[in-house]
């Protein structure tokens, strides 16, 4: 193909320039004939091979897009299958890194079924699946060791294995995070990776120290949220409110952060401040059903029945489950964070009130660990 295009170009050029035609025959000289034919053959082989590689990359990209769509549709198995096919057609560290994260998601689904009776069996299964996730993360590092995100992915798997009591996992996680920090030394969130590793080892003091390092280097929403997580786990709610207030100050249009701050105020019976925070949440996300629910109940508890009824009436126009949610909130049956759209989203305990903050962080899988 290249030869045809080149010959056509030369022919057109020679016609425009009125140049005399030059004819060269490979048959006049056996050496010229041999090397000429060999060169053309090699050129054809190279072109065919390049087209083969590009075709595989294109097919891999198609499967990767399908995997992203499947993940968006919460079809975890479909996403895993599509990204597995993507890696089969094209070596790309992004595909392996995504497979690692999706595999950890499968582990979290598995460990959500843990009971005291099946703990050991499920833990073994989780460890086996995490081994697969680790192989994907290590493959991503092997393909592109210059990308700090690949090292973080590997470190996160090891950190998750720490919660399962795997020996040497903590040291391997620290090594991977160190490699990530070398490649991204000016990111303050790198300190938070080590803080979360400390938390996996139940070292809250060490984690808090590293969070302070991160904040002193450059304050981020993620650092304050992680600090609030620890403070909530220690029932230091006043300090947690301070941390969450700082997080919202740095990211004032984050509906989830505003909701979480409002929930902390609500749990301390500070309904005036809770109302302010919940109003920010629904302003930033008008479909945040739980924020509306808590806003209405906060109005009611503060004695403002008129505004409470206005909120309740609006919720009823949006969902036939509104009264169920309102009653759950009044009875203390839900303290959940919500993704956004549903008025009656799933529930979690107060201790899992805040999200994890590290980049590309897999959810913890130990029974006592916290969800991302």
C-alpha positions as CSV (number, residue, x, y, z in Angstrom):
1,X,0.0,0.0,0.0
2,X,2.8,2.4,0.9
3,X,4.6,1.5,-2.3
4,X,1.6,2.2,-4.4
5,X,1.0,5.5,-2.7
6,X,4.7,6.5,-3.1
7,X,4.8,5.5,-6.7
8,X,1.6,7.4,-7.5
9,X,3.0,10.5,-5.8
10,X,6.3,10.3,-7.7
11,X,4.4,9.8,-11.0
12,X,2.2,12.8,-10.4
13,X,5.1,14.9,-9.4
14,X,7.2,13.9,-12.5
15,X,4.3,14.8,-14.8
16,X,3.9,18.2,-13.3
17,X,7.6,18.9,-13.5
18,X,7.9,17.5,-17.1
19,X,10.7,15.3,-16.0
20,X,11.9,12.5,-18.3
21,X,10.8,9.0,-17.3
22,X,13.5,6.8,-15.7
23,X,13.0,3.1,-15.8
24,X,15.0,0.8,-13.5
25,X,14.9,-2.9,-13.8
26,X,15.9,-5.2,-10.9
27,X,16.7,-7.9,-13.4
28,X,19.8,-6.2,-14.9
29,X,21.7,-6.9,-11.7
30,X,21.1,-10.0,-9.6
31,X,22.2,-8.2,-6.4
32,X,19.9,-5.3,-7.1
33,X,17.1,-7.7,-7.9
34,X,17.6,-9.7,-4.6
35,X,17.9,-6.8,-2.2
36,X,15.2,-4.8,-4.0
37,X,12.7,-7.7,-3.7
38,X,13.8,-8.4,-0.2
39,X,13.4,-4.7,0.8
40,X,9.9,-4.6,-0.7
41,X,8.9,-7.8,1.0
42,X,10.2,-6.6,4.4
43,X,8.3,-3.3,3.8
44,X,5.1,-5.2,3.1
45,X,5.6,-7.4,6.2
46,X,6.2,-4.3,8.4
47,X,3.1,-2.6,7.0
48,X,0.9,-5.7,7.5
49,X,2.3,-6.2,11.1
50,X,1.6,-2.5,11.9
51,X,-1.9,-2.8,10.6
52,X,-2.4,-6.0,12.7
53,X,-1.2,-4.2,15.9
54,X,-3.3,-1.1,15.2
55,X,-6.4,-3.3,14.5
56,X,-5.9,-5.2,17.8
57,X,-5.6,-1.9,19.6
58,X,-8.7,-0.6,18.0
59,X,-10.6,-3.8,19.0
60,X,-9.2,-3.5,22.5
61,X,-10.5,0.1,22.7
62,X,-13.9,-1.0,21.6
63,X,-14.1,-3.6,24.3
64,X,-12.8,-1.1,26.9
65,X,-15.6,1.3,25.9
66,X,-18.1,-1.5,26.3
67,X,-16.6,-2.2,29.7
68,X,-17.0,1.4,30.8
69,X,-20.6,1.3,29.7
70,X,-21.2,-2.0,31.6
71,X,-19.7,-0.5,34.7
72,X,-21.9,2.6,34.4
73,X,-24.9,0.2,34.2
74,X,-23.6,-1.5,37.3
75,X,-23.1,-4.7,35.4
76,X,-19.9,-5.8,37.1
77,X,-19.5,-9.2,35.5
78,X,-20.0,-7.7,32.0
79,X,-17.4,-5.0,32.8
80,X,-14.9,-7.5,33.9
81,X,-15.5,-9.7,30.8
82,X,-15.2,-6.7,28.5
83,X,-12.0,-5.4,30.0
84,X,-10.6,-8.9,30.0
85,X,-11.2,-9.1,26.3
86,X,-9.6,-5.6,25.9
87,X,-6.4,-6.8,27.6
88,X,-6.4,-9.9,25.4
89,X,-6.3,-7.7,22.3
90,X,-4.1,-4.8,23.5
91,X,-1.6,-4.4,26.2
92,X,-2.5,-1.2,28.0
93,X,-1.8,-0.4,31.7
94,X,-5.1,1.4,31.9
95,X,-7.1,-1.7,31.1
96,X,-5.1,-3.8,33.7
97,X,-5.6,-1.1,36.3
98,X,-9.3,-1.0,35.7
99,X,-9.5,-4.8,35.9
100,X,-7.7,-4.6,39.2
101,X,-10.3,-2.2,40.6
102,X,-13.2,-4.2,39.2
103,X,-11.9,-7.4,40.7
104,X,-11.7,-5.7,44.1
105,X,-15.3,-4.7,43.5
106,X,-16.2,-8.3,43.1
107,X,-14.4,-9.0,46.4
108,X,-16.6,-6.4,48.2
109,X,-19.7,-8.0,46.8
110,X,-18.5,-11.4,48.1
111,X,-17.6,-10.0,51.6
112,X,-20.9,-8.3,51.9
113,X,-22.2,-11.8,52.6
114,X,-19.8,-12.5,55.5
115,X,-21.3,-13.9,58.7
116,X,-19.7,-15.3,61.7
117,X,-20.4,-18.8,60.5
118,X,-18.9,-18.4,57.0
119,X,-16.2,-15.9,57.8
120,X,-13.2,-18.2,57.3
121,X,-14.5,-19.6,54.0
122,X,-15.4,-16.2,52.5
123,X,-12.1,-14.7,53.7
124,X,-10.2,-17.4,51.8
125,X,-12.2,-16.8,48.7
126,X,-11.6,-13.1,49.0
127,X,-7.9,-13.7,49.4
128,X,-7.9,-15.8,46.2
129,X,-9.7,-13.1,44.2
130,X,-7.5,-10.4,45.5
131,X,-4.5,-12.4,44.2
132,X,-6.0,-12.0,40.7
133,X,-6.5,-8.3,41.3
134,X,-2.9,-8.0,42.4
135,X,-1.7,-9.8,39.2
136,X,-3.6,-7.2,37.2
137,X,-2.1,-4.3,39.1
138,X,1.4,-5.8,38.8
139,X,0.8,-6.2,35.0
140,X,-0.1,-2.5,34.8
141,X,3.2,-1.7,36.6
142,X,5.1,-3.9,34.2
143,X,3.6,-2.3,31.2
144,X,4.2,1.3,32.4
145,X,6.2,1.7,35.6
146,X,6.4,5.4,35.1
147,X,2.7,6.0,35.9
148,X,2.3,6.5,39.6
149,X,-1.3,5.4,39.4
150,X,-0.2,1.9,38.6
151,X,1.9,1.8,41.7
152,X,-1.0,3.1,43.8
153,X,-3.2,0.3,42.4
154,X,-0.7,-2.3,43.4
155,X,-0.2,-0.7,46.9
156,X,-4.0,-0.6,47.4
157,X,-4.3,-4.3,46.8
158,X,-1.5,-5.0,49.3
159,X,-3.2,-2.6,51.8
160,X,-6.4,-4.5,51.4
161,X,-4.5,-7.8,52.0
162,X,-3.3,-6.3,55.3
163,X,-6.8,-6.3,56.6
164,X,-7.0,-10.0,55.9
165,X,-3.8,-10.6,58.0
166,X,-1.5,-11.5,55.1
167,X,2.1,-11.4,56.1
168,X,4.4,-8.9,54.4
169,X,1.4,-7.2,52.8
170,X,2.1,-4.0,54.8
171,X,5.7,-3.8,53.7
172,X,4.8,-4.4,50.1
173,X,2.1,-1.7,50.2
174,X,4.6,0.8,51.6
175,X,7.1,-0.1,48.9
176,X,4.5,0.5,46.2
177,X,3.3,3.7,47.7
178,X,6.9,4.9,48.0
179,X,7.4,4.2,44.3
180,X,4.2,6.2,43.5
181,X,5.4,9.1,45.6
182,X,8.7,9.2,43.8
183,X,6.9,9.6,40.5
184,X,4.4,12.1,41.9
185,X,6.3,13.9,44.7
186,X,4.4,17.1,44.8
187,X,0.9,15.6,45.3
188,X,-0.1,16.1,49.0
189,X,-2.5,13.2,48.7
190,X,0.5,10.8,48.5
191,X,0.7,11.3,52.3
192,X,-2.8,10.0,52.6
193,X,-1.9,6.7,51.1
194,X,0.5,6.0,53.9
195,X,-2.2,7.3,56.4
196,X,-4.7,4.7,55.1
197,X,-2.0,2.0,55.3
198,X,-1.6,3.0,59.0
199,X,-5.4,2.7,59.4
200,X,-5.3,-0.8,57.9
201,X,-2.9,-1.6,60.7
202,X,-5.1,0.1,63.3
203,X,-2.5,2.8,63.9
204,X,-4.8,5.9,64.1
205,X,-2.0,8.1,65.6
206,X,0.3,7.3,62.8
207,X,-2.5,8.0,60.3
208,X,-3.4,11.4,61.9
209,X,0.3,12.4,61.8
210,X,0.5,11.7,58.1
211,X,-2.7,13.6,57.5
212,X,-1.2,16.6,59.3
213,X,1.8,16.3,57.0
214,X,-0.5,16.4,54.0
215,X,-2.5,19.4,55.2
216,X,0.7,21.3,56.1
217,X,2.1,20.6,52.7
218,X,-1.1,21.6,50.9
219,X,-4.6,21.4,52.4
220,X,-7.1,19.3,50.5
221,X,-10.7,18.2,50.9
222,X,-9.5,14.5,50.9
223,X,-7.2,15.1,53.8
224,X,-9.9,16.7,56.0
225,X,-12.5,14.0,55.1
226,X,-10.0,11.3,56.1
227,X,-9.3,13.1,59.3
228,X,-13.0,13.3,59.9
229,X,-13.4,9.6,59.4
230,X,-10.9,8.9,62.1
231,X,-12.5,11.4,64.4
232,X,-15.9,9.9,63.9
233,X,-14.5,6.4,64.7
234,X,-13.2,7.9,67.9
235,X,-16.5,9.6,68.6
236,X,-14.8,13.0,68.5
237,X,-17.8,14.6,66.8
238,X,-16.9,18.2,67.5
239,X,-13.5,17.8,65.9
240,X,-15.1,15.9,63.0
241,X,-17.4,18.8,62.4
242,X,-14.4,21.1,62.2
243,X,-12.7,18.8,59.7
244,X,-15.8,18.5,57.6
245,X,-16.4,22.3,57.7
246,X,-12.8,22.8,56.3
247,X,-13.5,20.1,53.6
248,X,-16.6,21.9,52.5
249,X,-14.8,25.3,52.6
250,X,-12.3,23.9,50.1
251,X,-15.0,22.3,47.9
252,X,-18.2,24.4,48.5
253,X,-20.2,22.8,45.7
254,X,-19.9,19.2,46.9
255,X,-23.4,18.1,47.8
256,X,-22.1,14.9,49.5
257,X,-19.7,16.8,51.7
258,X,-22.4,19.3,52.7
259,X,-24.8,16.4,53.5
260,X,-22.3,14.7,55.6
261,X,-21.6,17.9,57.5
262,X,-25.3,18.4,58.0
263,X,-25.6,14.8,59.3
264,X,-22.9,15.5,61.9
265,X,-24.7,18.6,63.1
266,X,-28.0,16.7,63.1
267,X,-26.6,13.9,65.3
268,X,-25.4,16.6,67.8
269,X,-28.9,18.1,67.8
270,X,-27.6,21.3,66.3
271,X,-30.5,21.7,63.9
272,X,-29.8,25.3,62.9
273,X,-26.4,24.4,61.4
274,X,-27.8,21.1,60.1
275,X,-30.4,23.0,58.1
276,X,-27.8,25.3,56.6
277,X,-25.7,22.4,55.5
278,X,-28.6,20.4,54.1
279,X,-29.7,23.4,52.2
280,X,-26.3,23.6,50.6
281,X,-26.5,19.9,49.7
282,X,-29.9,20.2,47.9
283,X,-28.8,23.5,46.2
284,X,-25.8,21.7,44.7
285,X,-27.8,18.6,43.9
286,X,-31.6,19.0,43.6
287,X,-32.2,15.3,43.4
288,X,-30.5,14.4,46.7
289,X,-33.5,12.7,48.4
290,X,-31.9,12.0,51.8
291,X,-30.7,15.6,52.1
292,X,-34.3,16.7,51.6
293,X,-35.5,14.2,54.2
294,X,-33.1,15.4,56.8
295,X,-33.7,19.0,56.0
296,X,-37.5,18.5,56.6
297,X,-37.0,16.6,59.8
298,X,-34.4,19.2,61.0
299,X,-37.0,22.0,60.4
300,X,-39.6,20.0,62.3
301,X,-37.2,19.3,65.3
302,X,-36.3,23.0,65.4
303,X,-40.0,23.9,65.6
304,X,-40.5,25.2,62.1
305,X,-43.4,23.0,61.1
306,X,-44.4,25.2,58.1
307,X,-41.1,24.8,56.3
308,X,-41.0,21.1,57.3
309,X,-44.3,20.5,55.7
310,X,-43.3,22.3,52.6
311,X,-40.2,20.0,52.2
312,X,-42.4,16.9,52.9
313,X,-44.9,17.9,50.3
314,X,-42.2,18.4,47.7
315,X,-40.7,15.0,48.5
316,X,-44.1,13.4,48.1
317,X,-44.4,14.8,44.5
318,X,-41.1,13.1,43.7
319,X,-41.4,9.7,45.3
320,X,-44.2,7.5,46.7
321,X,-41.7,6.3,49.3
322,X,-41.2,9.8,50.8
323,X,-43.2,9.1,53.9
324,X,-41.4,5.9,54.6
325,X,-38.0,7.7,54.4
326,X,-39.3,10.6,56.6
327,X,-40.4,8.1,59.2
328,X,-37.1,6.2,59.1
329,X,-35.2,9.5,59.7
330,X,-37.5,10.4,62.5
331,X,-37.0,7.0,64.1
332,X,-33.2,7.1,63.6
333,X,-33.4,4.1,61.2
334,X,-31.1,5.7,58.6
335,X,-28.0,7.8,58.7
336,X,-26.9,7.0,55.2
337,X,-25.0,8.9,52.6
338,X,-26.7,8.9,49.2
339,X,-25.3,8.8,45.8
340,X,-27.8,11.4,44.5
341,X,-30.9,10.5,42.8
342,X,-32.9,8.1,45.0
343,X,-35.1,9.2,47.9
344,X,-34.8,5.9,49.6
345,X,-31.2,4.9,49.0
346,X,-29.4,2.1,50.7
347,X,-28.3,2.4,54.3
348,X,-25.0,2.3,56.1
349,X,-23.9,2.8,59.7
350,X,-22.8,6.1,61.1
351,X,-19.2,4.8,61.2
352,X,-19.2,4.5,57.4
353,X,-20.6,8.0,57.0
354,X,-17.7,9.4,55.1
355,X,-16.1,8.1,51.8
356,X,-12.5,7.0,51.4
357,X,-10.2,9.6,49.9
358,X,-7.2,8.0,48.3
359,X,-6.8,7.9,44.5
360,X,-7.8,4.6,42.9
361,X,-8.4,3.1,46.3
362,X,-10.1,-0.3,46.5
363,X,-12.7,-0.8,49.1
364,X,-11.7,-2.7,52.2
365,X,-12.8,-6.3,52.4
366,X,-12.3,-7.3,56.0
367,X,-15.5,-7.6,58.0
368,X,-14.6,-4.6,60.2
369,X,-13.2,-2.5,57.4
370,X,-14.9,0.6,56.1
371,X,-16.4,1.1,52.7
372,X,-14.7,3.4,50.3
